Amino acid sequence: MAGGSFGPAGVAKERAQQYKGRLTSYVIIACTVAAVGGAIFGYDVGISGGVTSMDTFLEKFFPAVFVKKTQARESNYCKYENQGLAAFTSSLYLAGLVASLMASPVTRKFGRRTSIICGGLSFLTGATINASAMNMAMLLLGRIMLGVGIGFANQAVPLYLSEIAPTHLRGGLNMMFQVATTFGIFIANMINFGTQKLNWGWRLSLGLAAVPALLMTVGGILLPETPNSLIEQGKKEKGREILEKLRGTKNVDAEFEDMVDASELSNLVKNPFRNILEKRNRPELVMAICMPMFQILTGINSILFYAPVLFQSMGFGGNASLYASALTGAVLASSTFISIATVDKLGRRALLISGGIQMITCQVIVAIILGVKFGNQQELSKGYSVLVVVMICLFVLAFGWSWGPLGWTVPSEIFPLEIRSAGQSITVAVNLLFTFIIAQAFLAILCAFKFGIFLFFAGWITIMTIFVYFFLPETKGVPIEEMKFIWKKHWFWKKLVPTKGEGEISNSVELDENVTEP
């Protein structure tokens, strides 16, 4: 794509056509190990819903919910409404929100690996506390430590994957994070199914979160740091050495020069969070807020958190509800591979828009079925129950190839190096903020809106699909250090992005007098 210069520092011209290299085993191993960070996020999303539907867990920590659950006269939509139960699920995400902002300076100053290791250790601690919890205080403390781990992991892992991957395969490799997340959800559903009949099954379910946490910690220790981060820290020789290994060639001059140019500007920025608020970074800031917000407002986390609860509310038996939630987890895991196979061919926009249309259709159909055929003390017939599960699976399938992976991929690849850690922190913080809000409010909204909750989410998906169509430029095939050029070509964002010689660098950034504009 054509474009001009942003100023006297940073990447001054496009060199994408000069990039050399291939997909090496070194890249595959690094991306696979790093992506395990997504598994801890997915495992928790999947495990929470199953544990909160287990009678032994409810009887010990939430006896009021247990009593309400056993009352046949209770409204199908309201039997699980309890703010304490919602707090158990959502406290993790509030802790993660705070931790993601703390992770930004760590990721920038000490590298992506350091944040990955910190996230693994925190999650390991939280899993241990939760598995041994004897009271509500221990349970919440464990959740908070899990949240800290997720905050660090979600901040660092998508950046790591975007920086390690070759430009032409960045979309697919970045989605390893989502693959790990979806498999974490699926494995959690399987574990819940196996432990539901055990008196201590909930402890085993919560404690096994230590496995992906341990893998991520060890992986973080063994992984190489990204060339971008090493160069930003002033270790240019080491950065080039790693880059050559990743690309499988010594001919990496163009990509290395882009990284050096970007790091020179990055090192001049004293406050990335202040810098990202400036007008010239407005497109990136809007995407950092809107993409994660919209991802959660699809309603996917509500379905995955509370799938067993949701299906039980719709009249499925205990075993059937866990079967149904395991099925949705399997669909989500497999659908991500559709995105991996197509994202670098069809592009980000095509997947987001097509996925949005399918999700809207499925949500509306489910709302109509529940509105017409499902009342307070009714159960769905077998035929309609199957149809609801099919529609939810098709919804999950569409999410899995669109907003699921791309809600992380797009923000992680659009930020210039000088605001990359701050931008990713904002992305994670917004994601976890809305996850917290939806998790805390979902059971109450389900009780109040009843079948209308599906129309509520369908409305938001309509808005986000329109947003993508008009405001998200295609990022397929654009080198990560040259991403700024796409905004200069976009019909709307070019009005905000400065042209050559116009407000290119913030007044808060002090430039060397000898640096001249190319």
VMD Tcl script that draws the C-alpha trace (Angstrom):
set ca {
  {0.00 0.00 0.00}
  {1.17 3.48 -0.76}
  {1.92 5.94 1.95}
  {4.24 8.64 3.14}
  {6.43 9.35 6.11}
  {5.24 9.94 9.63}
  {8.26 12.03 10.49}
  {11.92 12.27 11.18}
  {12.00 9.03 13.15}
  {10.33 5.70 12.76}
  {9.78 3.66 9.59}
  {10.09 6.20 6.79}
  {9.26 4.06 3.77}
  {7.67 0.78 2.85}
  {10.05 -2.14 2.41}
  {7.57 -5.03 2.50}
  {8.53 -6.27 -0.97}
  {12.15 -6.60 0.18}
  {11.37 -8.87 3.14}
  {13.00 -12.29 2.85}
  {12.64 -15.53 4.74}
  {10.44 -18.57 5.13}
  {8.44 -20.35 7.77}
  {11.04 -22.10 9.91}
  {10.69 -24.79 12.55}
  {12.13 -22.23 14.97}
  {9.09 -19.98 14.41}
  {6.62 -22.87 14.68}
  {8.09 -24.08 17.98}
  {8.27 -20.57 19.45}
  {4.69 -19.74 18.44}
  {3.33 -23.06 19.69}
  {4.98 -22.75 23.10}
  {3.99 -19.10 23.51}
  {0.41 -19.79 22.49}
  {-0.02 -22.03 25.54}
  {-0.67 -18.70 27.28}
  {-4.05 -18.75 25.59}
  {-4.80 -22.13 27.13}
  {-4.85 -20.74 30.66}
  {-7.41 -18.15 29.60}
  {-9.53 -20.72 27.80}
  {-9.29 -23.28 30.58}
  {-10.66 -20.81 33.10}
  {-13.51 -19.70 30.82}
  {-14.50 -23.34 30.31}
  {-14.01 -24.55 33.87}
  {-15.95 -21.75 35.59}
  {-19.32 -22.56 34.05}
  {-19.04 -26.26 34.83}
  {-17.88 -25.79 38.41}
  {-20.65 -23.28 39.17}
  {-23.26 -25.87 38.11}
  {-21.84 -28.63 40.34}
  {-24.04 -29.33 43.38}
  {-21.12 -30.05 45.71}
  {-19.50 -26.70 44.88}
  {-22.74 -24.75 45.21}
  {-23.66 -26.47 48.48}
  {-20.30 -25.57 50.04}
  {-19.85 -21.98 48.83}
  {-23.27 -20.82 47.58}
  {-25.96 -22.67 49.56}
  {-28.63 -20.10 48.63}
  {-28.10 -20.85 44.95}
  {-28.17 -24.59 45.65}
  {-31.53 -24.27 47.40}
  {-32.92 -22.06 44.60}
  {-31.71 -24.54 41.98}
  {-33.67 -27.38 43.60}
  {-36.91 -25.42 43.76}
  {-39.05 -26.57 40.88}
  {-41.23 -23.46 41.02}
  {-38.33 -21.11 40.42}
  {-38.27 -19.28 37.07}
  {-36.16 -21.12 34.51}
  {-34.38 -17.89 33.68}
  {-33.73 -16.82 37.31}
  {-32.77 -19.94 39.22}
  {-29.03 -19.13 39.13}
  {-29.24 -15.39 39.70}
  {-26.87 -14.60 42.57}
  {-24.34 -11.76 42.70}
  {-21.95 -13.80 44.86}
  {-21.86 -16.56 42.27}
  {-21.36 -13.98 39.53}
  {-18.56 -12.39 41.59}
  {-16.76 -15.75 41.75}
  {-16.63 -15.81 37.96}
  {-16.06 -12.11 37.31}
  {-13.51 -11.25 40.05}
  {-10.78 -12.83 37.94}
  {-11.41 -10.43 35.08}
  {-11.33 -7.32 37.25}
  {-7.95 -8.45 38.62}
  {-6.78 -9.16 35.08}
  {-7.79 -5.67 33.98}
  {-5.54 -4.06 36.60}
  {-2.72 -6.54 35.94}
  {-2.76 -5.89 32.18}
  {-2.00 -2.20 32.79}
  {0.80 -3.16 35.19}
  {2.17 -5.52 32.55}
  {2.71 -2.79 29.96}
  {5.92 -1.26 31.40}
  {7.22 -4.75 32.23}
  {6.66 -5.95 28.66}
  {8.26 -2.81 27.21}
  {11.33 -2.57 29.48}
  {12.09 -6.21 30.19}
  {10.64 -7.96 27.15}
  {7.71 -10.16 26.21}
  {9.20 -13.27 27.81}
  {9.33 -11.68 31.27}
  {5.60 -10.93 31.19}
  {4.84 -14.45 29.97}
  {6.80 -15.92 32.89}
  {5.12 -13.58 35.41}
  {1.72 -14.60 34.05}
  {2.51 -18.30 34.36}
  {3.72 -18.03 37.95}
  {0.68 -15.99 39.03}
  {-1.73 -18.43 37.42}
  {0.09 -21.38 39.01}
  {-0.33 -19.76 42.43}
  {-4.01 -19.05 41.84}
  {-4.75 -22.61 40.72}
  {-3.11 -24.00 43.86}
  {-5.10 -21.71 46.17}
  {-8.40 -22.47 44.42}
  {-7.89 -26.22 44.53}
  {-7.32 -26.08 48.30}
  {-9.95 -23.41 49.07}
  {-11.76 -23.90 52.38}
  {-13.78 -20.69 52.41}
  {-14.93 -17.84 50.18}
  {-11.87 -15.69 50.99}
  {-9.49 -18.36 49.66}
  {-11.69 -18.88 46.64}
  {-11.64 -15.18 45.73}
  {-7.91 -14.83 46.46}
  {-7.22 -17.68 44.08}
  {-9.38 -16.06 41.42}
  {-7.53 -12.77 41.82}
  {-4.16 -14.49 41.32}
  {-5.55 -16.23 38.25}
  {-6.64 -12.81 37.01}
  {-3.14 -11.39 37.43}
  {-1.80 -14.30 35.40}
  {-4.32 -13.76 32.63}
  {-3.62 -10.01 32.58}
  {0.10 -10.58 31.97}
  {-0.38 -13.48 29.54}
  {-3.00 -11.77 27.39}
  {-0.88 -8.63 27.25}
  {2.34 -10.33 26.18}
  {1.45 -13.46 24.18}
  {-0.43 -11.83 21.24}
  {2.40 -9.28 20.89}
  {4.98 -12.05 20.98}
  {3.20 -14.01 18.25}
  {2.74 -10.96 16.01}
  {6.41 -9.99 16.29}
  {7.80 -13.51 15.78}
  {5.65 -14.43 12.77}
  {6.64 -13.71 9.13}
  {4.49 -10.98 7.59}
  {2.71 -13.21 5.08}
  {1.72 -15.71 7.79}
  {1.23 -13.38 10.74}
  {-2.56 -13.74 10.85}
  {-2.51 -17.53 10.97}
  {0.35 -17.84 13.46}
  {-1.09 -15.16 15.72}
  {-4.23 -17.25 15.91}
  {-2.29 -19.94 17.74}
  {-3.29 -17.94 20.81}
  {-6.97 -18.44 19.98}
  {-6.40 -22.10 19.12}
  {-4.89 -22.64 22.55}
  {-7.75 -20.68 24.13}
  {-10.42 -22.78 22.42}
  {-8.68 -26.05 23.24}
  {-8.38 -24.86 26.84}
  {-12.16 -24.38 26.86}
  {-12.80 -27.80 25.31}
  {-10.45 -29.62 27.69}
  {-12.06 -27.82 30.64}
  {-15.50 -28.99 29.48}
  {-14.26 -32.57 29.24}
  {-12.73 -32.39 32.71}
  {-15.95 -30.96 34.14}
  {-17.88 -33.82 32.60}
  {-15.50 -36.33 34.19}
  {-15.46 -34.75 37.65}
  {-19.13 -33.74 38.06}
  {-20.07 -36.84 40.06}
  {-17.11 -36.65 42.45}
  {-17.56 -34.94 45.82}
  {-14.20 -33.26 45.34}
  {-14.55 -32.94 41.59}
  {-14.65 -29.15 41.68}
  {-11.24 -29.10 43.41}
  {-9.74 -31.28 40.69}
  {-11.28 -29.11 37.97}
  {-9.92 -25.90 39.48}
  {-6.53 -27.40 40.41}
  {-5.76 -28.76 36.94}
  {-5.42 -25.16 35.76}
  {-1.88 -25.51 37.11}
  {-0.93 -27.69 34.11}
  {-1.14 -25.03 31.36}
  {0.27 -22.50 33.84}
  {3.35 -24.66 34.39}
  {3.77 -25.20 30.64}
  {3.61 -21.45 30.02}
  {6.13 -20.69 32.76}
  {8.65 -23.24 31.51}
  {7.99 -22.18 27.92}
  {8.61 -18.54 28.81}
  {11.99 -19.46 30.25}
  {13.01 -21.44 27.15}
  {11.62 -19.11 24.45}
  {13.76 -16.59 22.57}
  {12.89 -12.92 23.03}
  {11.40 -11.21 19.95}
  {13.84 -9.29 17.71}
  {11.64 -6.19 18.02}
  {11.92 -6.21 21.80}
  {15.66 -6.91 21.81}
  {16.32 -4.02 19.39}
  {14.07 -1.75 21.45}
  {16.24 -2.62 24.47}
  {19.39 -1.67 22.52}
  {20.53 -5.25 21.81}
  {20.73 -4.88 18.02}
  {23.26 -7.66 17.38}
  {21.28 -10.18 19.40}
  {18.08 -8.99 17.75}
  {19.50 -9.56 14.26}
  {20.82 -12.97 15.26}
  {17.37 -14.07 16.46}
  {15.73 -12.56 13.35}
  {18.04 -14.56 11.07}
  {17.17 -17.78 12.92}
  {13.45 -17.02 12.72}
  {13.55 -16.27 8.98}
  {16.04 -18.97 8.05}
  {18.24 -16.58 6.07}
  {21.00 -14.01 6.53}
  {19.24 -11.66 4.10}
  {17.01 -9.82 6.61}
  {18.30 -6.30 5.97}
  {14.94 -4.73 5.05}
  {13.03 -6.17 8.00}
  {15.90 -5.39 10.37}
  {16.05 -1.78 9.17}
  {12.31 -1.39 9.78}
  {12.78 -2.69 13.33}
  {15.72 -0.37 14.00}
  {13.84 2.64 12.63}
  {10.82 1.78 14.76}
  {12.94 1.27 17.89}
  {14.63 4.65 17.46}
  {11.27 6.39 17.64}
  {10.11 4.07 20.42}
  {13.07 4.98 22.60}
  {12.25 8.67 22.22}
  {8.76 8.17 23.62}
  {8.87 8.71 27.36}
  {5.20 7.97 28.10}
  {3.51 5.50 25.71}
  {0.09 5.89 27.37}
  {0.18 9.67 26.89}
  {1.49 9.21 23.35}
  {-1.31 6.86 22.31}
  {-3.87 9.55 23.19}
  {-2.51 11.94 20.55}
  {-4.48 12.60 17.38}
  {-1.99 10.87 15.09}
  {-2.57 7.61 17.00}
  {-6.37 7.97 17.09}
  {-7.09 5.08 14.65}
  {-5.04 2.64 16.74}
  {-6.64 3.86 19.98}
  {-10.15 3.45 18.58}
  {-9.35 -0.11 17.45}
  {-7.69 -0.90 20.81}
  {-10.99 -0.03 22.50}
  {-13.60 -1.15 19.99}
  {-12.22 -4.54 18.87}
  {-12.02 -6.14 22.34}
  {-15.26 -4.46 23.44}
  {-17.11 -5.81 20.43}
  {-15.56 -9.26 20.86}
  {-17.15 -9.58 24.31}
  {-20.45 -7.99 23.24}
  {-20.98 -10.83 20.78}
  {-22.21 -12.67 23.88}
  {-19.76 -15.53 23.42}
  {-18.30 -15.41 26.91}
  {-21.77 -15.53 28.43}
  {-22.52 -18.70 26.49}
  {-19.15 -20.28 27.34}
  {-19.10 -19.19 31.01}
  {-22.58 -20.33 31.73}
  {-23.19 -22.98 29.06}
  {-24.12 -25.72 31.58}
  {-26.23 -23.25 33.57}
  {-27.83 -21.89 30.39}
  {-28.70 -25.33 29.05}
  {-30.03 -26.45 32.43}
  {-32.19 -23.32 32.50}
  {-33.61 -24.34 29.13}
  {-34.68 -27.72 30.54}
  {-31.68 -29.92 29.72}
  {-30.74 -32.39 32.45}
  {-27.42 -32.08 34.28}
  {-25.59 -34.58 32.08}
  {-27.21 -33.31 28.91}
  {-26.23 -29.72 29.72}
  {-22.59 -30.67 30.15}
  {-22.72 -32.70 26.93}
  {-24.13 -29.66 25.13}
  {-21.50 -27.29 26.54}
  {-18.75 -29.78 25.65}
  {-20.12 -29.84 22.10}
  {-19.98 -26.03 21.84}
  {-16.40 -26.13 23.14}
  {-15.43 -28.67 20.48}
  {-17.05 -26.59 17.75}
  {-15.20 -23.48 18.90}
  {-11.87 -25.30 18.96}
  {-12.29 -26.73 15.46}
  {-13.66 -23.52 13.92}
  {-10.48 -21.62 14.69}
  {-8.66 -23.72 12.08}
  {-11.01 -22.31 9.42}
  {-9.72 -18.87 10.31}
  {-6.08 -19.98 10.31}
  {-6.50 -21.45 6.81}
  {-8.23 -18.39 5.35}
  {-7.19 -15.26 7.24}
  {-4.04 -14.58 5.20}
  {-5.90 -15.36 1.95}
  {-9.33 -13.79 2.38}
  {-8.27 -11.11 4.83}
  {-9.51 -9.91 8.22}
  {-12.51 -7.89 7.01}
  {-14.15 -10.72 5.06}
  {-14.05 -13.08 8.03}
  {-15.33 -10.49 10.51}
  {-18.25 -9.43 8.32}
  {-19.33 -12.95 7.29}
  {-19.00 -14.18 10.86}
  {-21.08 -11.26 12.10}
  {-23.93 -11.99 9.69}
  {-24.05 -15.66 10.71}
  {-23.97 -14.82 14.43}
  {-26.85 -12.33 14.08}
  {-28.96 -14.93 12.28}
  {-28.34 -17.60 14.93}
  {-29.05 -15.28 17.87}
  {-32.36 -14.14 16.36}
  {-33.50 -17.73 15.65}
  {-32.69 -18.84 19.23}
  {-34.55 -15.82 20.63}
  {-37.64 -16.64 18.54}
  {-37.63 -20.31 19.62}
  {-37.26 -19.47 23.31}
  {-39.77 -16.63 23.09}
  {-42.47 -18.77 21.48}
  {-41.83 -22.21 22.95}
  {-40.21 -21.68 26.35}
  {-41.85 -20.23 29.46}
  {-41.03 -19.92 33.13}
  {-41.89 -23.48 34.13}
  {-41.77 -25.18 30.75}
  {-39.20 -27.37 29.12}
  {-38.37 -27.31 25.44}
  {-39.42 -30.32 23.42}
  {-36.63 -32.58 22.21}
  {-36.86 -31.23 18.68}
  {-36.64 -27.59 19.68}
  {-33.88 -28.36 22.20}
  {-31.80 -29.91 19.43}
  {-32.49 -26.90 17.20}
  {-31.35 -24.48 19.94}
  {-28.11 -26.42 20.41}
  {-27.52 -26.46 16.63}
  {-28.08 -22.70 16.40}
  {-25.75 -22.05 19.35}
  {-23.12 -24.29 17.73}
  {-23.45 -22.37 14.44}
  {-23.10 -19.14 16.41}
  {-19.97 -20.46 18.12}
  {-18.64 -21.69 14.75}
  {-18.99 -18.21 13.25}
  {-17.37 -16.60 16.29}
  {-14.51 -19.10 16.09}
  {-13.51 -18.04 12.57}
  {-14.14 -14.32 13.03}
  {-14.30 -12.26 16.21}
  {-12.73 -14.97 18.39}
  {-9.24 -14.96 16.90}
  {-9.40 -11.60 15.10}
  {-10.50 -9.73 18.21}
  {-6.95 -10.42 19.43}
  {-5.06 -10.55 16.12}
  {-6.06 -7.17 14.70}
  {-5.16 -5.05 17.78}
  {-1.88 -6.90 18.32}
  {-0.65 -6.13 14.78}
  {-1.65 -2.48 14.25}
  {0.37 -0.56 16.87}
  {3.70 1.11 16.05}
  {6.49 -0.07 18.33}
  {6.55 3.09 20.47}
  {2.99 2.49 21.71}
  {2.73 -1.27 21.17}
  {2.92 -2.39 24.80}
  {0.57 0.41 25.91}
  {-1.85 -0.33 23.08}
  {-1.97 -4.04 23.87}
  {-2.51 -3.25 27.55}
  {-5.50 -1.10 26.64}
  {-6.83 -3.89 24.42}
  {-6.55 -6.46 27.21}
  {-7.92 -4.06 29.84}
  {-10.99 -3.25 27.72}
  {-11.51 -6.95 26.96}
  {-11.37 -7.87 30.63}
  {-13.47 -4.87 31.70}
  {-16.33 -5.90 29.43}
  {-15.80 -9.55 30.32}
  {-16.17 -8.56 33.98}
  {-19.29 -6.48 33.30}
  {-20.98 -9.20 31.25}
  {-19.95 -11.98 33.65}
  {-21.22 -10.03 36.65}
  {-24.45 -8.95 34.97}
  {-25.29 -11.94 32.75}
  {-27.35 -13.96 35.23}
  {-29.32 -10.86 36.24}
  {-29.80 -9.87 32.57}
  {-30.91 -13.44 31.75}
  {-33.49 -13.20 34.54}
  {-34.71 -9.76 33.40}
  {-34.52 -10.09 29.60}
  {-35.26 -13.83 29.38}
  {-35.10 -14.83 25.68}
  {-34.48 -11.16 24.84}
  {-30.87 -11.54 25.93}
  {-30.12 -13.13 22.55}
  {-31.66 -10.14 20.77}
  {-29.58 -7.85 23.00}
  {-26.36 -9.47 21.76}
  {-27.65 -9.67 18.16}
  {-28.09 -5.89 18.23}
  {-24.48 -5.39 19.28}
  {-23.23 -7.78 16.58}
  {-25.12 -5.71 14.00}
  {-23.35 -2.56 15.21}
  {-19.89 -4.15 15.15}
  {-20.40 -5.60 11.67}
  {-21.27 -2.14 10.35}
  {-18.23 -0.74 12.20}
  {-15.88 -3.22 10.50}
  {-17.35 -2.52 7.06}
  {-16.80 1.24 7.31}
  {-13.85 1.75 9.66}
  {-11.47 -1.24 9.71}
  {-8.91 -1.25 6.87}
  {-7.49 -4.54 5.63}
  {-4.21 -5.46 7.37}
  {-3.51 -8.68 5.45}
  {0.09 -8.85 4.22}
  {1.17 -5.52 5.75}
  {4.45 -5.73 7.76}
  {3.90 -4.96 11.42}
  {6.39 -2.06 11.41}
  {4.74 -0.55 8.31}
  {1.15 -0.79 9.53}
  {0.88 3.01 9.93}
  {0.67 3.44 6.15}
  {-2.77 1.77 5.92}
  {-4.42 4.57 7.90}
  {-3.16 7.17 5.39}
  {-5.07 5.38 2.60}
  {-8.34 4.86 4.48}
  {-11.26 7.12 3.52}
  {-11.96 8.16 7.12}
  {-8.75 7.78 9.12}
  {-6.63 9.73 6.64}
  {-8.42 12.85 7.90}
  {-6.87 12.31 11.34}
  {-3.44 10.94 10.44}
  {-0.91 13.75 9.77}
  {0.57 14.07 6.32}
  {4.27 14.50 5.69}
  {5.58 17.48 7.64}
  {2.32 18.01 9.55}
  {2.42 17.27 13.29}
  {4.37 14.09 12.78}
  {5.88 13.76 16.20}
  {4.39 14.80 19.48}
  {5.74 17.77 21.35}
  {6.25 15.38 24.26}
  {8.83 13.46 22.26}
  {12.27 15.01 22.21}
  {14.16 14.40 18.98}
  {17.86 14.49 18.33}
  {18.72 17.70 16.44}
  {20.70 15.71 13.91}
  {17.71 13.60 12.86}
  {16.25 14.95 9.64}
  {13.16 14.07 7.74}
  {13.74 11.64 4.88}
}
mol new
graphics top color blue
foreach p $ca { graphics top sphere $p radius 0.5 }
foreach p [lrange $ca 0 end-1] q [lrange $ca 1 end] { graphics top cylinder $p $q radius 0.2 }
display resetview
